[in-house]
Amino acid sequence: MVTAHTLSRSGANRIGAAWRMFLFLVILGFVLRAGYGVARYGSAVINRTGDAFISAWNHDALDHVLIAKAILTGKGYVVDRPPVSTTAPVRFVGQEALFKAPLYEFFLAGVFAVSGFSFKLLIPLQALLGGLLTGLIGLIALQVFRSASAAWFAGVAAAAHPILVNSASQPYNENLFFFFFAASIWMFLIWLQNLRWPWALGCGSAIGLCMLTRENAVLLLFAMGVVVLLTYPPLKKGWVGYGIIALTATALVLPWSIRNYVRFGIFVPVASILGEDLSEGNNECVGGEGVFVPYWAEGRCASVDQQRRAQSEATSGDTRIPVVVRRDRISRHIALQFMSSHPGTYAKLAFRRFWTTLLPYDPRGDQRTHERIVLLLYWLLLFPPGILGMWLGLKQVEPARVLLALLIVLNLLSIAAVLYWSDLRFRVGIDMLLGCFAGLAYTQLVRLRAGNERSLHDGLSSVVQQSST
């Protein structure tokens, strides 16, 4: 007879096993990221400090560090002047840095305020965020599929993600952003089960912080709203909880939006970058290539530059508006004009982005041979079984499974609609959620094989028994 005490002990054992898995995955994710950073930079982890540390970066990493430096030195949210030793080009020096969402810049400012400009605190903290992200992905897969083996695969896949492992030892925001991304999904799934307001409050807080790290976290709110609509159409309590999620996320973003409006008289909720992305991804330079040419749009486009200069000279505008915002608005106008004038070309570009995103890596990217081998092996372990897992998992329509699938689709569509970069950073969220479905596929295949072996064994035993009689 099964008693209440037995059920209680069984539940406690399951919870204990889940948290042991979480702790192991956190440690695994941390060790892989920190270990890679130490192995990559060697003695520079200790010795590279100050201007030498700042000068080591380029592109977005240098932007992040210079903005953090300006915050620390009291210059405000601007791009600080780089050290003389920096050879990499720097955009918008001395200008307001509204092309970057603010949370990661303030995170870096806090890190460097403690450790100085160095790796000393940066690598451990970002590795820890990556470890927590890894553990949360395992808990998400366990909660969605109720399978320990699926959870283990999803967690290990997140721990070993090449982009996340690589970016943790550099001033890039991937591990911070995806930590909040995973935390919001995990808390939302718990809220779906119990509809208790503290979990809705926690979920909304995680989404708000996620949006302040990258503005495209708004996809989380949209996907969760769709799931609530499908799950609790007549239930007032469900919509009240979702209202708490949405209002909490908005409340966290609102102070930054108000700050921008008060200072500049314009509405910039988080960052002003979408126009730049649209014009970089949709223009005459990339539009002229064939539909089956892998998408790549990371070079300069002379025609866009000319149009931008002409419109900038012809537009006086409000001098209070930061240069980066004016440039972004001009870029958005150029991109929308191109898209409306060439709808067929835009559709072709969207399709090219779609199928290039599904490749192990962009053949036109600058990854080295060993990096491409790693990306290919990771893709083989993740993508085909992940797609199979989606097909198997969605045969049983549950809100949690729908949420993961919807987020995969929305992230893929956002890439197809706007821009794809060959460094694969935009695909990380898709990869991690596909890892959850891949864990399910591997689990189902193992069970199917075990079932077939048992059936074969039973059949042989039956034949032997009949023969002996």
Backbone torsions as a table, in degrees:
resi	resn	phi	psi	omega
1	MET	NA	132.1	180.0
2	VAL	-86.6	118.5	-178.3
3	THR	-96.6	166.9	177.4
4	ALA	-62.7	-34.6	179.3
5	HIS	-65.0	-40.2	179.0
6	THR	-64.1	-43.5	178.8
7	LEU	-63.6	-41.0	-180.0
8	SER	-63.7	-42.8	180.0
9	ARG	-66.6	-37.1	178.5
10	SER	-64.7	-42.2	177.5
11	GLY	-64.1	-40.6	178.5
12	ALA	-64.2	-37.9	178.3
13	ASN	-64.3	-39.9	179.2
14	ARG	-65.5	-42.1	178.7
15	ILE	-64.2	-42.5	178.2
16	GLY	-62.0	-41.6	178.5
17	ALA	-64.6	-38.3	179.7
18	ALA	-64.0	-43.1	-178.7
19	TRP	-73.9	-30.0	173.5
20	ARG	-65.4	-41.4	175.8
21	MET	-61.6	-45.3	179.7
22	PHE	-57.1	-47.9	-178.5
23	LEU	-63.0	-42.2	179.4
24	PHE	-62.7	-43.3	-178.8
25	LEU	-67.3	-37.7	176.5
26	VAL	-59.1	-46.9	-179.9
27	ILE	-63.9	-42.8	179.7
28	LEU	-61.3	-48.2	179.4
29	GLY	-61.6	-41.1	179.1
30	PHE	-63.5	-48.1	-175.9
31	VAL	-63.4	-43.2	-179.6
32	LEU	-62.2	-42.5	-177.5
33	ARG	-73.1	-47.9	179.9
34	ALA	-66.1	-41.9	-180.0
35	GLY	-62.7	-40.9	178.8
36	TYR	-64.2	-41.3	179.3
37	GLY	-61.9	-45.1	179.5
38	VAL	-64.9	-43.5	180.0
39	ALA	-65.7	-34.9	-176.9
40	ARG	-73.4	-43.0	-172.6
41	TYR	-100.3	-15.2	175.8
42	GLY	57.3	-130.6	-176.6
43	SER	-66.1	-18.7	179.4
44	ALA	-63.8	-23.5	178.0
45	VAL	-57.0	-34.1	179.3
46	ILE	-96.9	-38.8	-168.0
47	ASN	-90.6	-23.5	-175.4
48	ARG	-84.9	108.6	-177.5
49	THR	-139.1	168.7	174.6
50	GLY	59.1	-137.1	-177.8
51	ASP	-61.9	-32.2	178.6
52	ALA	-64.6	-36.7	176.7
53	PHE	-67.4	-46.1	-178.6
54	ILE	-63.3	-41.9	-176.4
55	SER	-70.4	-12.6	-177.6
56	ALA	-75.2	-12.2	-171.9
57	TRP	-105.7	166.6	173.2
58	ASN	-149.2	177.2	178.0
59	HIS	53.3	-137.0	-175.2
60	ASP	-62.9	-36.7	-178.7
61	ALA	-60.4	-42.8	178.7
62	LEU	-66.2	-40.2	176.1
63	ASP	-57.0	-48.5	-179.1
64	HIS	-57.3	-47.0	-176.2
65	VAL	-67.0	-40.4	-178.8
66	LEU	-69.2	-35.0	175.7
67	ILE	-67.2	-42.8	177.3
68	ALA	-61.3	-38.7	178.7
69	LYS	-63.3	-41.4	178.2
70	ALA	-64.2	-40.0	177.8
71	ILE	-61.3	-45.4	-177.6
72	LEU	-65.8	-33.5	-176.9
73	THR	-92.3	8.8	174.7
74	GLY	78.0	16.4	-179.7
75	LYS	-86.1	-9.4	-179.7
76	GLY	97.3	-166.7	-177.4
77	TYR	-89.1	72.6	-178.0
78	VAL	-131.3	170.2	174.2
79	VAL	-87.5	113.3	-177.8
80	ASP	-72.4	161.4	176.9
81	ARG	-71.0	132.0	-179.0
82	PRO	-73.7	161.4	174.9
83	PRO	-61.8	157.3	-179.7
84	VAL	-59.6	-30.9	-177.1
85	SER	-74.6	-8.5	-179.5
86	THR	-75.6	126.2	179.2
87	THR	-103.0	-15.6	-178.6
88	ALA	-72.7	142.4	177.0
89	PRO	-66.1	144.4	-178.9
90	VAL	-125.2	131.1	-179.3
91	ARG	-87.9	145.0	167.1
92	PHE	57.1	40.9	179.0
93	VAL	-59.5	128.8	179.9
94	GLY	80.9	-2.0	-177.7
95	GLN	-100.5	158.1	175.7
96	GLU	-56.5	138.7	-170.7
97	ALA	-100.1	43.8	-177.0
98	LEU	-74.4	3.2	172.4
99	PHE	-82.6	-1.7	175.9
100	LYS	-122.0	134.8	172.3
101	ALA	-64.0	146.2	-163.9
102	PRO	-82.6	-24.9	-167.1
103	LEU	-63.4	-43.0	-177.6
104	TYR	-66.9	-33.6	179.1
105	GLU	-65.2	-41.4	178.1
106	PHE	-71.7	-33.3	173.8
107	PHE	-59.8	-47.7	178.6
108	LEU	-63.6	-39.9	178.7
109	ALA	-59.7	-40.9	177.3
110	GLY	-64.9	-41.4	178.9
111	VAL	-62.3	-48.9	-176.1
112	PHE	-73.0	-23.7	175.0
113	ALA	-64.4	-30.7	-179.5
114	VAL	-86.6	-47.3	-170.7
115	SER	-103.3	-3.9	-169.2
116	GLY	73.6	177.1	-179.5
117	PHE	-78.0	96.0	-175.2
118	SER	-162.9	175.8	176.6
119	PHE	-83.3	-12.0	-163.3
120	LYS	-55.5	-41.4	178.4
121	LEU	-105.8	-24.6	-177.4
122	LEU	-60.8	-51.2	-177.3
123	ILE	-64.4	-49.4	180.0
124	PRO	-60.0	-42.3	-178.0
125	LEU	-67.9	-45.2	-179.8
126	GLN	-69.1	-33.5	175.6
127	ALA	-66.4	-37.6	177.4
128	LEU	-65.2	-43.1	176.4
129	LEU	-60.0	-41.3	177.1
130	GLY	-64.9	-36.5	176.6
131	GLY	-66.0	-44.0	178.1
132	LEU	-63.3	-40.3	175.0
133	LEU	-57.6	-44.8	179.7
134	THR	-59.2	-47.4	179.2
135	GLY	-63.0	-38.9	-180.0
136	LEU	-66.6	-37.3	177.2
137	ILE	-62.4	-40.8	175.8
138	GLY	-60.5	-43.9	179.0
139	LEU	-65.3	-37.3	178.2
140	ILE	-62.4	-48.3	179.7
141	ALA	-62.1	-39.2	178.8
142	LEU	-64.4	-41.2	-178.5
143	GLN	-69.8	-37.4	-176.3
144	VAL	-76.7	-43.3	-171.3
145	PHE	-108.4	-8.0	178.3
146	ARG	53.3	41.3	-178.5
147	SER	-135.4	118.7	-179.7
148	ALA	-65.0	-38.3	-178.5
149	SER	-67.0	-39.3	176.2
150	ALA	-63.7	-39.1	179.9
151	ALA	-66.1	-42.2	179.0
152	TRP	-61.8	-43.9	-179.8
153	PHE	-64.0	-46.7	-178.6
154	ALA	-60.1	-42.2	-179.4
155	GLY	-66.5	-45.6	179.5
156	VAL	-64.7	-38.2	178.0
157	ALA	-63.1	-40.1	176.9
158	ALA	-67.7	-38.7	179.1
159	ALA	-61.1	-38.4	-173.8
160	ALA	-97.0	10.3	-177.2
161	HIS	-59.5	121.6	-172.9
162	PRO	-58.1	-38.8	-177.5
163	ILE	-69.6	-42.6	-178.9
164	LEU	-69.8	-39.7	177.9
165	VAL	-63.4	-42.0	-178.2
166	ASN	-69.7	-41.3	-172.6
167	SER	-78.6	-16.7	-176.4
168	ALA	-65.6	-27.6	-178.9
169	SER	-95.6	12.6	179.0
170	GLN	-130.4	157.7	179.5
171	PRO	-76.4	65.9	172.5
172	TYR	-118.5	153.7	-169.8
173	ASN	-94.8	8.7	-174.1
174	GLU	-56.9	-51.1	-174.5
175	ASN	-67.2	-35.3	175.4
176	LEU	-66.6	-48.5	-178.1
177	PHE	-60.7	-48.2	-175.3
178	PHE	-76.3	-19.3	169.6
179	PHE	-62.9	-49.7	178.4
180	PHE	-65.7	-36.6	177.6
181	PHE	-57.5	-51.2	-179.0
182	ALA	-69.1	-38.7	-179.7
183	ALA	-62.2	-40.4	-179.8
184	SER	-67.0	-40.3	178.4
185	ILE	-64.3	-45.6	-178.6
186	TRP	-60.4	-46.4	-178.8
187	MET	-68.9	-33.7	177.0
188	PHE	-65.0	-40.1	179.7
189	LEU	-65.1	-37.7	176.0
190	ILE	-67.1	-42.6	178.2
191	TRP	-61.3	-37.8	177.9
192	LEU	-57.7	-31.3	-178.0
193	GLN	-80.4	-40.6	-173.0
194	ASN	-114.0	-12.7	179.4
195	LEU	54.0	32.8	178.3
196	ARG	-91.0	135.7	-172.2
197	TRP	-62.3	-32.8	179.1
198	PRO	-59.1	-35.3	178.8
199	TRP	-71.2	-35.4	175.6
200	ALA	-64.9	-40.0	178.4
201	LEU	-64.3	-43.8	178.4
202	GLY	-63.9	-41.2	179.1
203	CYS	-62.6	-47.0	179.0
204	GLY	-61.7	-37.8	178.4
205	SER	-64.4	-43.9	179.3
206	ALA	-63.6	-39.7	178.6
207	ILE	-65.6	-42.9	178.8
208	GLY	-59.4	-44.6	178.4
209	LEU	-67.5	-34.4	176.7
210	CYS	-64.0	-42.6	178.8
211	MET	-66.2	-34.0	178.1
212	LEU	-74.3	-10.9	174.6
213	THR	-94.0	-42.7	172.6
214	ARG	-146.4	130.5	-173.5
215	GLU	-67.1	-20.7	-177.5
216	ASN	-74.4	1.8	173.3
217	ALA	-65.2	-7.7	175.3
218	VAL	-60.4	-21.4	176.3
219	LEU	-60.8	-31.0	177.4
220	LEU	-61.0	-47.2	-179.8
221	LEU	-61.0	-43.0	-179.4
222	PHE	-63.3	-48.0	-178.3
223	ALA	-62.9	-41.7	179.7
224	MET	-66.5	-36.3	176.2
225	GLY	-62.7	-40.6	177.3
226	VAL	-62.6	-42.9	-179.4
227	VAL	-64.6	-42.1	177.6
228	VAL	-63.2	-40.9	178.4
229	LEU	-60.4	-40.8	-179.4
230	LEU	-75.9	-26.6	-172.1
231	THR	-94.6	-42.2	-172.6
232	TYR	-126.0	51.7	-177.5
233	PRO	-58.7	-39.4	-178.3
234	PRO	-97.5	-0.5	-169.2
235	LEU	-98.1	111.7	-177.1
236	LYS	-61.9	-38.1	-176.5
237	LYS	-61.3	-36.3	179.1
238	GLY	-65.3	-41.5	-179.1
239	TRP	-73.6	-31.2	174.5
240	VAL	-63.1	-43.6	178.6
241	GLY	-62.6	-42.8	178.6
242	TYR	-65.8	-35.2	175.4
243	GLY	-60.5	-39.3	176.4
244	ILE	-62.9	-42.3	178.9
245	ILE	-60.0	-50.5	-175.9
246	ALA	-66.7	-42.1	-178.6
247	LEU	-68.3	-37.8	179.3
248	THR	-65.6	-44.5	177.9
249	ALA	-60.8	-43.8	179.4
250	THR	-63.7	-41.0	-178.5
251	ALA	-63.0	-33.0	178.9
252	LEU	-74.6	-33.4	-179.0
253	VAL	-81.4	-30.1	-170.7
254	LEU	-57.7	-42.9	-179.9
255	PRO	-56.9	-39.2	177.9
256	TRP	-67.0	-40.0	178.6
257	SER	-64.3	-41.8	178.6
258	ILE	-64.9	-41.9	177.5
259	ARG	-56.2	-45.0	-179.9
260	ASN	-65.3	-39.2	-178.7
261	TYR	-69.2	-42.3	-179.3
262	VAL	-65.2	-40.7	-176.4
263	ARG	-76.7	-37.0	-169.7
264	PHE	-122.9	-6.3	179.7
265	GLY	70.0	23.9	-179.6
266	ILE	-132.7	158.8	179.6
267	PHE	-99.9	105.4	173.9
268	VAL	-124.9	95.8	-173.9
269	PRO	-56.9	-47.9	-178.4
270	VAL	-130.8	-61.9	-178.9
271	ALA	-146.7	158.8	179.0
272	SER	-112.9	90.0	-174.2
273	ILE	-141.6	-15.7	-174.5
274	LEU	-61.2	-38.4	179.2
275	GLY	-63.0	-41.6	176.8
276	GLU	-61.2	-44.1	179.9
277	ASP	-63.6	-42.4	-179.7
278	LEU	-62.8	-43.8	-178.1
279	SER	-72.3	-31.1	176.7
280	GLU	-69.4	-34.7	-175.3
281	GLY	-91.4	-15.3	-173.7
282	ASN	-137.5	96.2	-178.8
283	ASN	-156.5	177.4	-176.7
284	GLU	-64.9	-31.5	-175.5
285	CYS	-66.2	-44.0	179.3
286	VAL	-88.9	-22.0	-177.2
287	GLY	-70.4	-22.2	-177.5
288	GLY	-80.5	-8.9	-178.6
289	GLU	-81.6	158.6	-176.0
290	GLY	-68.6	158.7	-175.1
291	VAL	-66.9	-23.8	-179.7
292	PHE	-105.7	19.7	170.8
293	VAL	-91.2	127.7	179.6
294	PRO	-53.8	138.6	-175.2
295	TYR	-73.4	134.9	175.1
296	TRP	-156.6	123.5	-173.7
297	ALA	-137.8	35.4	-173.0
298	GLU	-99.1	7.9	175.9
299	GLY	-97.9	170.6	177.5
300	ARG	-73.7	148.6	175.7
301	CYS	-119.2	112.2	-173.6
302	ALA	-60.4	-40.1	-177.3
303	SER	-66.0	-38.5	177.3
304	VAL	-66.1	-42.5	178.6
305	ASP	-60.2	-42.5	179.7
306	GLN	-64.4	-45.5	178.6
307	GLN	-62.9	-38.9	-179.4
308	ARG	-64.5	-43.5	178.8
309	ARG	-64.1	-42.9	-178.5
310	ALA	-63.8	-45.0	-179.2
311	GLN	-70.2	-33.4	178.4
312	SER	-65.7	-40.6	179.5
313	GLU	-70.5	-31.5	-177.2
314	ALA	-83.8	-12.6	-175.9
315	THR	-110.7	117.5	176.8
316	SER	-77.8	-55.2	174.5
317	GLY	68.0	177.4	178.2
318	ASP	-79.2	121.9	-178.1
319	THR	-68.1	-13.7	176.6
320	ARG	-71.9	-25.4	-176.5
321	ILE	-71.4	127.1	-178.8
322	PRO	-59.4	152.0	-179.2
323	VAL	-57.1	-41.7	-176.8
324	VAL	-64.6	-33.6	179.7
325	VAL	-73.5	-42.2	177.4
326	ARG	-60.9	-43.0	179.4
327	ARG	-64.0	-40.1	-179.6
328	ASP	-65.6	-39.5	179.6
329	ARG	-67.7	-40.2	176.6
330	ILE	-63.3	-42.9	179.4
331	SER	-63.1	-40.2	178.4
332	ARG	-62.7	-43.0	179.3
333	HIS	-61.8	-43.5	179.5
334	ILE	-62.7	-43.8	-178.4
335	ALA	-66.2	-44.6	-179.1
336	LEU	-65.9	-34.8	177.2
337	GLN	-65.5	-42.5	177.8
338	PHE	-63.6	-44.3	-177.4
339	MET	-66.0	-39.4	179.9
340	SER	-74.5	-30.6	179.7
341	SER	-80.4	-24.3	-177.4
342	HIS	-131.4	64.6	-176.7
343	PRO	-61.9	-34.7	178.7
344	GLY	-67.1	-40.8	178.0
345	THR	-65.1	-41.1	178.5
346	TYR	-63.0	-42.1	177.4
347	ALA	-61.1	-39.6	177.6
348	LYS	-64.0	-41.7	178.7
349	LEU	-64.4	-41.0	178.9
350	ALA	-62.5	-41.5	178.9
351	PHE	-66.1	-40.2	178.4
352	ARG	-63.6	-41.9	177.3
353	ARG	-63.3	-39.2	-178.2
354	PHE	-60.6	-52.8	-174.4
355	TRP	-77.8	-26.3	175.6
356	THR	-68.3	-34.7	177.7
357	THR	-61.2	-30.4	-177.3
358	LEU	-81.8	-5.7	177.8
359	LEU	-77.9	158.9	176.4
360	PRO	-59.5	-34.9	176.3
361	TYR	-160.5	161.5	177.8
362	ASP	-77.4	118.5	-179.1
363	PRO	-57.8	-20.1	-178.9
364	ARG	-97.4	3.6	176.9
365	GLY	-75.6	177.0	-174.9
366	ASP	-105.7	25.3	176.0
367	GLN	-67.9	143.8	177.2
368	ARG	-79.8	170.5	-172.9
369	THR	-58.0	-47.5	-177.9
370	HIS	-66.5	-31.6	177.3
371	GLU	-67.8	-39.6	178.5
372	ARG	-66.6	-35.7	177.5
373	ILE	-63.9	-44.4	179.0
374	VAL	-62.0	-45.8	-179.7
375	LEU	-63.6	-38.5	178.6
376	LEU	-65.1	-46.9	179.5
377	LEU	-62.0	-42.3	178.9
378	TYR	-62.7	-43.2	179.7
379	TRP	-61.5	-43.2	-179.4
380	LEU	-62.3	-36.6	179.3
381	LEU	-75.1	-24.1	-170.2
382	LEU	-108.9	-51.4	-167.9
383	PHE	-70.3	-57.4	-179.2
384	PRO	-57.7	-48.0	177.4
385	PRO	-67.5	-28.7	177.8
386	GLY	-65.1	-42.8	177.8
387	ILE	-67.2	-40.8	175.1
388	LEU	-61.5	-41.1	179.0
389	GLY	-63.6	-35.9	175.6
390	MET	-63.2	-42.1	179.7
391	TRP	-64.6	-42.4	179.2
392	LEU	-71.2	-43.4	-174.5
393	GLY	-68.4	-35.7	-176.6
394	LEU	-82.8	-1.2	169.4
395	LYS	-64.3	-28.9	174.7
396	GLN	-106.2	98.6	-173.5
397	VAL	-77.3	109.6	175.9
398	GLU	-127.5	148.4	-177.7
399	PRO	-54.6	-42.1	-177.5
400	ALA	-64.1	-42.1	179.3
401	ARG	-67.3	-39.3	178.3
402	VAL	-62.8	-40.1	179.8
403	LEU	-60.3	-48.4	-179.6
404	LEU	-61.9	-45.3	-179.7
405	ALA	-64.5	-40.3	-179.4
406	LEU	-65.5	-39.2	177.8
407	LEU	-65.9	-37.7	176.1
408	ILE	-61.5	-47.1	-177.7
409	VAL	-65.3	-44.5	-177.8
410	LEU	-64.8	-40.8	178.3
411	ASN	-65.8	-39.0	178.0
412	LEU	-65.9	-42.0	178.9
413	LEU	-66.6	-35.8	179.2
414	SER	-65.8	-37.2	175.5
415	ILE	-65.1	-46.3	-179.5
416	ALA	-61.6	-34.3	-175.3
417	ALA	-78.4	-29.9	-169.6
418	VAL	-118.3	-68.4	-168.2
419	LEU	-162.9	149.0	174.4
420	TYR	-133.5	131.8	176.3
421	TRP	-107.6	142.5	-175.0
422	SER	-71.7	-9.2	177.9
423	ASP	-79.2	-1.2	172.8
424	LEU	70.1	8.7	-177.8
425	ARG	-64.1	-32.4	-179.3
426	PHE	-71.2	-15.2	-175.2
427	ARG	-96.1	-3.3	-173.3
428	VAL	-59.3	-44.1	-179.9
429	GLY	-61.5	-39.1	176.6
430	ILE	-63.1	-45.3	-178.6
431	ASP	-58.8	-47.2	-175.3
432	MET	-64.7	-40.6	179.5
433	LEU	-74.1	-34.3	173.1
434	LEU	-63.5	-31.6	176.6
435	GLY	-60.5	-35.5	176.4
436	CYS	-63.5	-46.2	178.7
437	PHE	-68.1	-34.5	177.2
438	ALA	-63.5	-39.1	175.7
439	GLY	-58.9	-40.6	176.6
440	LEU	-63.4	-43.9	-178.2
441	ALA	-61.9	-46.1	178.3
442	TYR	-61.3	-40.7	179.3
443	THR	-62.9	-44.1	-179.1
444	GLN	-65.8	-39.7	179.9
445	LEU	-66.2	-40.1	177.6
446	VAL	-63.8	-42.8	179.1
447	ARG	-64.6	-40.3	179.2
448	LEU	-63.2	-43.1	179.0
449	ARG	-64.2	-43.1	178.9
450	ALA	-62.6	-39.8	178.6
451	GLY	-65.3	-40.7	178.3
452	ASN	-64.8	-39.0	178.7
453	GLU	-65.6	-39.1	177.5
454	ARG	-65.8	-41.6	179.3
455	SER	-62.7	-41.9	179.0
456	LEU	-64.3	-42.4	-180.0
457	HIS	-64.1	-43.3	179.1
458	ASP	-63.8	-39.8	179.8
459	GLY	-64.8	-43.5	177.7
460	LEU	-63.6	-39.9	178.7
461	SER	-63.6	-38.1	178.9
462	SER	-65.2	-41.7	179.4
463	VAL	-64.4	-43.0	179.5
464	VAL	-63.1	-40.6	-178.1
465	GLN	-66.5	-41.3	179.3
466	GLN	-66.2	-38.1	-179.8
467	SER	-65.3	-39.3	-179.1
468	SER	-68.5	-27.2	179.0
469	THR	-87.1	NA	NA
